[in-house]
Amino acid sequence: MESSWSTSITQSWKKIAGFAPDALQLIIIIILGFILAWLLKLIVREVLKVVKFDVFGYRVGMTSVLNKASITHSPSEMIGIIIYWCAVFLFFLIALGTLELYAVDHLVTSIFTYIPRFVIAVFVFLLGYFLSRFLSRAVLIGLVNAHVRSAKLIATLFQMLIIILFSAMAIEQLGIARGIVVATFAISFGGVILASAIAFGLGGKDMAKDILERRFKASKEEKSKPDEFSHL
């Protein structure tokens, strides 16, 4: 009985002693990851400030989005924070890989394979969102200058169209239910196009009416002028 207890205790200590180096390596990698992530955050934030990224963020509406979400950080600081946590997560996965467990290795490999697609999808969506805000504002200004009554509605529909397009591209990049995404995009795209056509028609009917009235009036005035050769 005593020999069995001593044998089990000895085996347990051997397992702990064998696991201790891996655990120590895991802790060191995680601590190193936090330090490097913090340095990377500082570097990225300073570089973005030098290139005046905050000014660009204000122009494309990034600052207003952060304010609506009650986020007090500037766009450059927010990107630095995102990069910080992404780096921490990356080092955490690397640390888990040192344990050399099959389930953990399989999970880490799957995540590393999916990360590039996820990053590209997020970038595509954010690009589409801020591009839609910028272009819809330009469309709104142009329509207001043209005295179109439904200018705001048309600009909003135009923004929705761009967001739907880039959202479909982002989801396609993730590889999630591609058939459903294509069908949903086609229906949404057609709906927005139809709504835009109706809104543009309603907003432009007064303009078309004014143009036709001016042309009809000018044509009527031309016909009412006396013939120059009538007194010859």
Secondary structure, DSSP 8 states (H G I E B T S, - for coil): -HHHHHHHHHHHHHHHHHHHHHHHHHHHHHHHHHHHHHHHHHHHHHHHHHTTHHHHHHHHTHHHHHHHTT--S-HHHHHHHHHHHHHHHHHHHHHHHTT--HHHHHHHHHHHHHHHHHHHHHHHHHHHHHHHHHHHHHHHHHHHHTT-TTHHHHHHHHHHHHHHHHHHHHHHHHTS-HHHHHHHHHHHHHHHHHHHHHHHHHHHHHHHHHHHHHHHHHHHHHHHS--TTTT-
